[in-house]
C-alpha cells in the first residue's frame, strides 16, 4: 500500500507523513512536541494539513521517533478540537483529549521497523493448529516469579515454554489494543492501532510475537470491530460532527455492548482493513479472530475480509460467528468460525443428558467444506469461563446450563475424581474429533475454586475474590496430571494425520452403556476413538467396538484413565494389541468416563 493511502503517521526520508479522515473539519493541523507527556505550556511545532476528499495530509520535516503529536481540528463555527490520531501506533494511555485538552495524553511517533530482525517462521496450515487462548494481564503474576497484579507482554513470554511442552502451537490472546482504563478483558477498544499501554509498547508487542515464533507458536490476535462506547473511544465525535456519535458511528448497527461502527461507509471499511493489515505487516501475526461478526453487516464485512484474503493468502481469518453458519465461510470469506454449540452440548453430555446423541451430533462439520472450518472448544472459551458480574452472568448460580465457570467446577469441582476424569475426556475428545481444537488458559491444569475464586475467570479481583491464573496449582499433583494428559492428547493429534483430516465415520453407538466409537483415516493412518460417557467400566478386554469394516490389529495410543493422568493402572489396553474379529468388532477395555484411542497397525 502506498504511503499516501495510509492513515496515521509514517516516517519518510523527508520527515513524517501524517494523514487523517476528518470530512467535517474546516482546518486540520498536526501539533508536535518533545517530552514524556503532553504539556500545553511547552513549545510545539504546528503544520497545517492539506484537504483531499475528506482526508487531510502533509509531510512534516524534522520529526523523530518518540515525538508526541495531536491533531488540532477547527470546525466550521470556529471551535477548536484536540484529537489523538485514530490510527496512532502508540498512545501514552487510554485517556481521551476530546473533553479535556489539558490531558497529558498524546499519540507517539514510532520508529521504522524495517530493521527489526524477525525469526524465520512459517504460518502453519489451519488444520495443523492447536490453539491456546489466554488473557495477557492475568496469565502471569500470581504465584509465580513475577509477583505482580497485572502481567505484561514480556512476562507472558516467559510462559511460552510451558505451552510448547504440552504441544500447543498457537497462542490467541484476548484483545491487546488500547482499551479504556488499565484493566479489562479487552473488548472495549479505545484506540484500535495502539497496543494496550499497561501491557507494553509496540516494540514489546513485536518482541512478544517474535518470541512466540522462536518458540514454535503461531500468534492469532483478537480484534473488535463490531462496537465501541461513547465514553471511551477515540473515534467518537471525532471531527466535531456529533450526529449519532459522528463520522465513524452514524447509522451503525446497535449491538448488545454499544453502538456499532458505520460499516456502510467506505472510509470506515478502509479504517478497519488498515488496522487488520497492521497486525500482519507490522507484527507478523499469523491470523486474526474477529469478535462477534453477527453484529457487522455481512456484505460490508465480506468485502474487507476478501481484500485481506487476497493480500495475505497464507494468514488465517477466524470469525466468532454465533451461532455458527456456513455463510461466514462460503460468502463471508473467513477461513474458520467458532462453534459454541460444541462446548454447550459437551457440557450437557458430561452431565448425563443424552450423552451419546449429543456428542455424536457435534462430531461433524455439516455444511462446511472442511472439518477445520470449525474451531471447537469443549471445555469452554473465555466467554464460557469468564464472568464480569461477580458470578451472576446469564443467571449465575440459578442457571447451571448458562453459568460461566471452568468446566471442572461445573461438573463437581477440582477435588471430585469424576469431574477430573470428565475434563480429561473432554480434551482428548476435543483433539480427536473433527475440528480445530482450542483451550482456554487454566483448563489444562484444572484451575478452579477455591484458588480461582468461585470457579470463574475474570481480569483480577472482584467482590468474590481473585480470578487470575494461579501458578501455585499449575504444577501441583492434580494440575500436573491434567497437563500430562493434555500433552499426551496433543501428541496423539500430531502423530496421526487422520486426526487432522476431513474424515469421519461413526462406527459404534451404544446408548444403553453410553459408549460411542468413531474412525478417522488419512491414507494408511486410521484411528479408532472410543468414548465412554458413563459410570460403568468394561474390563477383561471384553467390550466389543465396531470398527466400521476395518480389519487388522489395533494399538492403543492414548487412554485418559491411565494412572499417569489420574486414573488407575490397568485401566486401558497397554501391551494389548487386539485384532478386528469376524463380527467386525475389536474387543478392548473401556474404562468409565474415558477416551481411548487406537491406531491401526
C-alpha positions in Angstrom: 0.0 0.0 0.0 1.4 3.4 -1.0 2.2 5.6 2.0 -0.1 8.3 0.5 -3.1 6.0 1.0 -2.2 5.1 4.6 -3.7 6.7 7.7 -1.7 7.6 10.7 1.9 8.7 10.9 4.7 7.3 8.7 8.4 8.3 8.8 9.8 9.1 5.4 13.2 10.4 4.1 11.6 13.8 4.1 10.3 13.7 7.7 6.9 12.2 8.7 3.8 11.8 6.6 0.5 12.4 8.5 -3.0 11.5 7.2 -6.3 11.6 8.9 -10.0 11.4 7.9 -12.0 14.5 9.1 -14.6 15.4 6.4 -16.4 18.0 8.6 -13.4 19.9 9.7 -12.6 23.4 8.2 -8.9 23.2 9.1 -6.7 20.4 10.4 -3.1 20.8 11.7 -0.7 18.3 13.3 0.9 19.6 16.5 4.1 18.1 17.7 6.1 18.2 20.9 9.0 16.5 22.6 8.7 15.1 26.1 7.3 12.3 28.2 3.8 13.8 28.4 1.9 16.5 26.6 2.4 19.9 28.2 0.2 22.7 26.8 2.6 25.2 28.3 5.6 24.0 26.3 6.6 24.9 22.8 5.0 23.0 19.9 5.6 22.6 16.2 2.4 23.1 14.1 1.9 22.1 10.5 -1.3 22.6 8.5 -2.6 19.6 6.6 -4.0 19.8 3.1 -7.5 18.6 2.4 -8.2 15.8 -0.2 -11.7 14.3 -0.4 -12.4 14.3 3.3 -8.8 13.3 4.3 -6.1 15.7 5.4 -2.4 15.1 5.0 1.1 16.6 4.9 4.7 15.7 5.3 6.4 17.4 8.2 10.2 17.8 8.3 12.3 17.2 11.4 10.0 14.6 13.1 11.8 11.8 15.0 10.7 8.6 16.8 9.3 9.4 20.2 7.9 12.8 19.3 4.4 13.4 20.7 1.6 14.6 18.5 -2.0 15.5 18.3 -4.4 16.7 15.6 -5.9 20.1 16.0 -9.2 20.4 14.2 -11.1 23.6 13.6 -14.8 23.3 12.8 -16.9 25.5 10.6 -18.1 27.5 13.6 -14.5 28.1 14.8 -14.5 25.5 17.6 -11.0 24.0 18.1 -10.8 20.3 18.9 -7.7 18.4 20.2 -7.7 14.8 19.0 -5.5 11.7 19.2 -4.7 10.1 15.9 -7.3 7.4 15.3 -4.5 5.3 13.6 -1.7 6.1 16.2 0.6 3.1 16.5 1.1 4.1 20.1 -0.5 6.4 22.7 0.6 7.2 26.2 -2.6 6.0 27.7 -6.3 5.5 27.0 -7.2 8.9 28.4 -9.1 11.0 25.9 -8.3 14.5 24.9 -11.7 15.5 23.3 -13.3 16.6 26.6 -10.0 17.6 28.3 -7.5 19.4 26.2 -5.3 19.7 29.3 -4.8 15.9 29.3 -1.2 14.9 29.1 -2.0 12.1 26.7 -0.8 12.1 23.1 -0.1 9.9 20.1 3.6 8.8 19.8 5.6 8.8 16.6 7.0 5.3 16.1 10.4 4.3 14.6 10.6 2.4 11.4 10.5 -1.4 11.8 12.3 -2.3 8.6 15.4 -3.2 10.5 13.7 -5.4 13.1 15.2 -8.9 12.9 12.3 -11.3 12.8 12.9 -15.0 13.4 12.0 -17.2 10.4 8.6 -18.6 10.9 6.0 -20.2 8.5 2.4 -19.9 9.5 1.0 -23.4 10.0 -1.8 -24.6 7.8 -5.1 -24.2 9.7 -5.7 -27.9 10.1 -2.4 -28.1 11.9 -3.3 -25.7 14.7 -3.9 -26.5 18.4 -4.9 -23.1 19.9 -4.3 -21.9 23.4 -6.4 -18.8 24.3 -5.1 -16.5 27.0 -5.5 -13.1 28.6 -2.3 -11.2 28.8 -2.9 -9.3 32.1 -3.9 -12.3 34.1 -1.8 -15.2 32.7 1.2 -14.3 34.7 2.0 -12.6 38.0 0.1 -14.7 40.5 2.0 -17.4 42.4 5.0 -17.2 40.0 8.4 -15.5 39.8 6.8 -12.2 38.5 4.7 -11.5 41.6 2.6 -8.7 40.0 -1.1 -7.9 39.9 -1.1 -7.3 36.2 1.1 -9.0 33.6 2.9 -7.5 30.6 3.7 -8.9 27.2 7.3 -9.6 28.4 6.1 -11.6 31.4 3.7 -13.7 29.3 6.6 -14.5 27.0 8.2 -16.4 29.9 5.3 -18.9 29.7 5.7 -19.9 26.1 7.9 -22.9 27.1 5.0 -24.1 29.3 2.7 -24.1 26.3 5.1 -25.8 24.0 5.8 -28.6 26.5 2.1 -29.5 26.1 2.2 -29.5 22.4 0.3 -26.3 21.6 1.5 -24.5 18.5 -0.7 -21.4 18.5 -1.4 -18.7 21.1 -4.5 -16.5 20.8 -4.5 -13.6 23.3 -7.7 -11.7 24.1 -7.7 -8.2 22.5 -4.4 -6.3 23.0 -5.4 -2.9 21.5 -5.5 0.1 23.9 -8.7 -0.1 25.9 -10.3 2.1 28.4 -8.6 2.1 31.8 -5.7 -0.3 32.6 -7.7 -3.4 33.4 -10.1 -5.1 31.1 -10.9 -8.3 29.1 -10.0 -6.1 26.1 -13.4 -5.9 24.4 -13.8 -2.2 24.9 -11.4 -0.7 22.4 -10.3 2.9 23.0 -7.5 3.2 20.3 -7.5 0.5 17.7 -4.0 0.7 16.3 -2.1 1.1 19.6 -1.3 -1.8 22.0 -2.6 -1.6 25.5 -0.2 0.6 27.4 -0.4 -1.5 30.6 0.9 -4.5 28.6 3.7 -2.7 26.9 4.8 -0.7 23.9 4.7 -1.6 20.1 8.3 -2.8 20.4 7.2 -5.1 23.3 4.4 -6.5 21.2 6.7 -7.2 18.3 9.1 -8.9 20.7 6.1 -10.9 22.0 5.3 -12.2 18.5 8.9 -12.8 17.6 9.5 -14.8 20.9 6.3 -16.8 20.2 7.6 -17.7 16.7 11.0 -18.6 18.1 9.3 -20.9 20.5 7.2 -22.5 17.7 4.0 -20.7 18.4 1.8 -19.0 15.8 0.0 -15.9 17.1 -3.6 -15.1 16.3 -4.8 -11.6 17.5 -8.4 -10.9 18.6 -9.8 -7.8 17.0 -13.0 -6.0 18.0 -14.7 -4.2 15.0 -18.3 -4.6 16.0 -18.8 -2.0 18.7 -17.4 0.7 20.9 -18.6 3.1 23.6 -19.3 6.8 23.6 -17.3 7.5 26.7 -14.0 5.7 26.0 -13.2 5.6 22.3 -11.0 8.0 20.2 -13.3 7.8 17.2 -16.5 9.2 18.9 -17.5 12.7 17.6 -14.0 12.8 16.1 -14.2 15.8 13.8 -16.9 17.7 15.6 -19.9 16.2 13.7 -22.0 14.8 16.5 -24.9 13.1 14.8 -25.3 9.6 16.4 -21.7 9.7 17.5 -20.1 11.2 14.4 -18.4 10.1 11.2 -17.3 6.7 12.4 -20.6 5.8 14.0 -23.7 7.3 12.4 -26.0 4.7 11.0 -24.0 1.9 12.6 -25.7 -1.3 13.9 -26.8 -1.2 17.5 -25.2 -4.1 19.4 -25.7 -5.5 22.9 -22.5 -3.9 24.0 -22.8 -0.5 22.5 -23.1 1.4 19.2 -21.6 -0.3 16.2 -19.3 1.4 13.7 -20.6 2.9 10.4 -19.6 -0.1 8.3 -21.7 1.2 5.4 -19.1 3.9 4.8 -16.1 3.0 2.6 -13.8 5.1 4.8 -14.8 3.1 7.9 -14.2 -0.2 6.0 -10.8 1.1 4.9 -10.0 2.1 8.5 -10.6 -1.5 9.8 -8.9 -3.0 6.8 -5.8 -1.0 7.5 -6.0 -2.0 11.2 -6.1 -5.6 10.2 -3.2 -5.1 7.8 -1.2 -3.6 10.6 -1.2 -6.8 12.5 0.1 -8.8 9.5 2.6 -6.2 8.2 3.9 -4.6 11.4 3.6 -7.5 13.9 3.9 -10.6 11.7 0.6 -12.0 13.0 -0.4 -15.4 11.8 -4.1 -14.8 12.0 -6.9 -12.6 13.3 -10.0 -13.6 15.2 -12.9 -11.2 14.5 -15.2 -10.7 17.6 -19.0 -11.1 17.2 -19.2 -10.9 13.4 -23.0 -11.3 13.5 -23.1 -7.7 14.7 -21.5 -6.4 11.5 -23.2 -6.1 8.1 -22.2 -9.3 6.2 -21.8 -7.6 2.8 -19.6 -4.9 4.1 -17.5 -7.3 6.3 -17.0 -9.8 3.5 -15.6 -7.1 1.3 -12.9 -6.2 3.8 -12.2 -9.9 4.6 -12.0 -10.7 0.9 -9.3 -8.0 0.4 -7.4 -9.3 3.3 -7.6 -12.8 2.0 -6.3 -11.7 -1.4 -3.4 -9.7 0.2 -2.4 -12.2 2.9 -3.4 -15.6 1.5 -1.3 -17.6 3.9 -2.8 -15.9 7.0 -5.8 -17.1 9.0 -9.1 -15.2 9.4 -11.4 -16.6 12.1 -14.9 -15.4 12.9 -16.7 -15.6 16.1 -20.0 -16.1 14.2 -22.5 -17.4 16.7 -24.5 -19.5 16.2 -22.1 -20.7 13.5 -23.3 -20.7 9.9 -21.5 -21.9 6.8 -22.4 -18.5 5.2 -19.5 -16.9 7.1 -17.0 -19.2 5.3 -18.6 -19.5 1.9 -19.8 -15.9 1.3 -18.1 -14.1 4.2 -14.7 -15.4 3.1 -13.4 -16.3 6.5 -11.3 -19.4 6.9 -13.0 -20.7 10.1 -15.6 -19.9 12.7 -16.0 -20.6 16.4 -18.5 -23.3 17.2 -20.0 -22.6 20.6 -22.5 -25.5 20.4 -19.7 -28.0 20.7 -18.9 -26.7 24.2 -22.5 -26.4 25.4 -23.5 -29.8 24.1 -20.4 -31.5 25.5 -21.1 -30.0 29.0 -24.7 -31.3 28.9 -23.4 -34.7 27.7 -20.9 -34.9 30.6 -23.8 -34.1 33.0 -25.6 -37.3 31.7 -28.1 -35.6 29.4 -28.5 -38.0 26.4 -24.7 -38.1 26.1 -24.2 -40.4 23.1 -26.5 -38.4 20.9 -25.2 -35.0 22.0 -21.6 -36.0 21.3 -22.4 -37.7 18.0 -24.2 -34.6 16.9 -21.2 -32.3 17.4 -18.6 -34.5 15.7 -19.2 -33.4 12.2 -18.9 -30.3 10.0 -22.2 -30.4 8.1 -22.4 -27.5 5.5 -18.7 -26.7 5.7 -16.0 -27.7 3.2 -13.5 -28.8 5.8 -13.5 -30.1 9.4 -11.0 -27.4 10.4 -13.5 -24.7 9.4 -15.0 -25.1 12.9 -13.0 -24.1 16.0 -14.2 -26.2 18.8 -13.5 -25.7 22.5 -15.3 -28.4 24.5 -14.0 -27.1 27.9 -15.1 -23.5 27.1 -13.7 -20.3 25.9 -13.2 -17.0 27.8 -16.9 -16.3 27.3 -17.9 -19.6 29.0 -15.3 -19.5 31.8 -15.3 -15.7 32.4 -17.8 -13.7 34.4 -17.9 -9.9 34.8 -20.9 -9.9 37.2 -19.4 -11.5 40.3 -20.7 -14.9 39.3 -24.1 -13.9 38.2 -23.7 -13.6 34.4 -26.6 -15.1 32.5 -28.4 -16.3 35.6 -25.3 -17.2 37.5 -25.8 -19.8 40.3 -29.5 -20.2 39.3 -28.9 -21.5 35.8 -26.4 -24.3 35.6 -26.6 -24.6 31.8 -25.7 -21.0 31.2 -23.5 -20.4 34.2 -19.9 -19.1 33.5 -17.4 -21.3 35.2 -14.4 -23.5 34.5 -15.8 -26.9 33.3 -14.2 -28.6 36.3 -16.4 -26.5 38.6 -19.5 -27.1 36.5 -19.0 -30.8 36.9 -18.3 -31.1 40.6 -15.0 -29.3 41.4 -11.3 -30.0 41.4 -11.5 -32.4 44.4 -14.0 -34.6 42.6 -12.3 -37.5 40.8 -15.2 -38.0 38.4 -15.1 -34.3 37.4 -11.4 -34.5 36.7 -12.0 -37.7 34.6 -14.7 -35.8 32.6 -12.3 -32.9 31.9 -9.6 -35.4 30.7 -12.2 -37.0 28.5 -13.3 -33.6 27.1 -9.9 -32.5 26.0 -9.0 -35.9 24.5 -12.2 -35.8 22.6 -11.6 -32.2 21.5 -8.3 -33.1 19.8 -9.5 -36.4 18.3 -12.8 -35.2 16.9 -13.1 -33.3 13.6 -12.4 -29.5 14.1 -9.7 -27.2 15.2 -9.1 -27.6 19.0 -8.8 -24.6 21.3 -8.3 -24.5 25.1 -8.8 -21.5 27.4 -6.0 -20.8 29.9 -6.1 -22.7 33.1 -8.2 -25.5 31.8 -5.1 -27.5 31.2 -4.2 -27.6 34.9 -7.7 -27.6 36.4 -7.8 -24.0 37.7 -10.8 -24.0 39.9 -12.4 -22.8 43.1 -11.2 -22.0 45.7 -7.9 -21.0 44.1 -9.7 -19.2 41.3 -12.5 -17.5 43.3 -15.9 -19.0 42.7 -14.5 -21.1 39.8 -14.7 -18.4 37.2 -12.1 -16.3 35.4 -12.0 -12.5 35.5 -9.4 -9.8 34.9 -8.4 -9.7 38.6 -10.1 -9.2 41.9 -13.8 -8.6 42.4 -16.2 -8.9 45.3 -15.8 -12.7 45.2 -12.0 -12.8 45.2 -9.1 -13.2 42.8 -9.8 -14.9 39.5 -6.4 -14.8 37.8 -4.4 -17.8 36.7 -2.8 -19.2 39.9 0.6 -20.7 39.2 0.8 -22.3 42.6 -1.7 -25.0 41.5 -0.5 -25.4 37.8 2.2 -27.7 39.0 0.5 -29.4 41.9 -0.3 -33.2 41.6 -3.7 -32.7 40.2 -2.6 -29.9 37.8 0.3 -32.0 36.7 -1.9 -35.0 35.9 -4.1 -32.9 33.7 -1.3 -31.2 32.0 0.3 -34.6 31.3 -3.0 -35.7 29.7 -3.2 -32.5 27.6 0.3 -33.1 26.3 -0.3 -36.7 25.5 -3.6 -36.0 23.7 -1.9 -33.2 21.7 0.9 -35.6 20.8 -1.5 -38.1 19.6 -3.0 -35.5 17.3 0.4 -34.6 15.9 1.4 -38.2 15.4 -1.7 -39.2 13.5 -2.6 -37.2 10.3 -6.1 -38.9 10.4 -7.0 -36.7 13.4 -6.4 -33.6 11.2 -8.1 -34.9 8.1 -11.6 -34.3 6.6 -12.7 -37.8 7.5 -15.2 -39.3 10.0 -17.2 -42.5 10.3 -19.3 -43.1 13.4 -19.0 -46.8 13.8 -20.4 -47.6 17.2 -23.4 -46.3 19.2 -24.3 -48.0 22.5 -26.9 -45.8 24.1 -27.5 -48.4 26.9 -23.9 -48.3 28.1 -23.2 -44.7 26.9 -20.3 -45.7 24.6 -19.6 -44.1 21.3 -17.0 -45.0 18.7 -15.7 -43.4 15.5 -13.0 -43.9 13.0 -10.9 -41.3 11.2 -8.5 -42.0 8.4 -5.9 -40.4 6.2 -4.0 -42.6 3.7 -2.5 -45.5 5.7 -3.2 -43.9 9.0 -6.5 -45.0 10.7 -7.5 -44.1 14.2 -10.4 -45.6 16.3 -11.7 -43.4 19.1 -13.8 -44.9 21.8 -15.7 -42.6 24.2 -17.3 -43.9 27.4 -19.7 -41.3 28.7 -20.9 -43.4 31.6 -20.1 -44.6 35.1 -19.5 -48.3 34.1 -16.1 -49.7 33.2 -15.6 -52.6 30.9 -12.6 -54.8 31.7 -11.0 -58.1 30.7 -10.8 -56.9 27.1 -14.4 -57.8 26.8 -16.1 -54.8 25.3 -16.6 -55.1 21.5 -16.4 -51.9 19.5 -17.3 -51.9 15.8 -14.5 -50.7 13.6 -16.7 -49.9 10.6 -15.4 -52.7 8.4 -11.7 -52.1 9.1 -9.7 -55.3 9.7 -6.3 -55.7 11.2 -4.6 -55.1 14.5 -5.1 -52.1 16.7 -2.6 -50.5 19.1 -3.6 -48.1 21.9 -2.1 -44.6 21.7 -4.0 -42.9 24.5 -6.2 -43.7 27.4 -7.4 -40.9 29.6 -7.8 -43.1 32.6 -4.2 -44.3 32.7 -2.6 -43.8 36.1 -0.3 -41.1 34.9 -3.3 -38.9 34.2 -5.2 -39.6 37.4 -6.8 -42.9 36.5 -5.6 -46.3 37.6 -3.2 -49.0 36.5 -4.6 -51.4 34.0 -7.5 -49.1 33.0 -6.6 -49.2 29.4 -5.1 -51.6 26.9 -1.3 -51.3 27.3 0.5 -54.3 25.8 -2.8 -55.5 24.3 -2.9 -55.3 20.5 -6.3 -56.8 19.6 -7.4 -57.5 16.0 -10.8 -56.9 14.5 -12.8 -60.1 14.9 -15.1 -61.8 12.4 -18.1 -59.9 13.9 -16.5 -56.6 12.9 -15.6 -55.6 16.4 -12.4 -55.2 18.4 -12.5 -56.3 22.0 -10.9 -53.9 24.5 -11.0 -52.4 27.9 -13.2 -49.3 28.1 -12.9 -47.6 31.4 -15.6 -45.3 32.7 -15.6 -41.6 31.7 -12.8 -42.0 29.2 -11.5 -41.6 25.7 -9.4 -44.5 24.4 -7.6 -44.1 21.1 -6.3 -46.9 18.9 -4.2 -46.7 15.8 -4.5 -49.4 13.1 -1.2 -51.3 12.9 
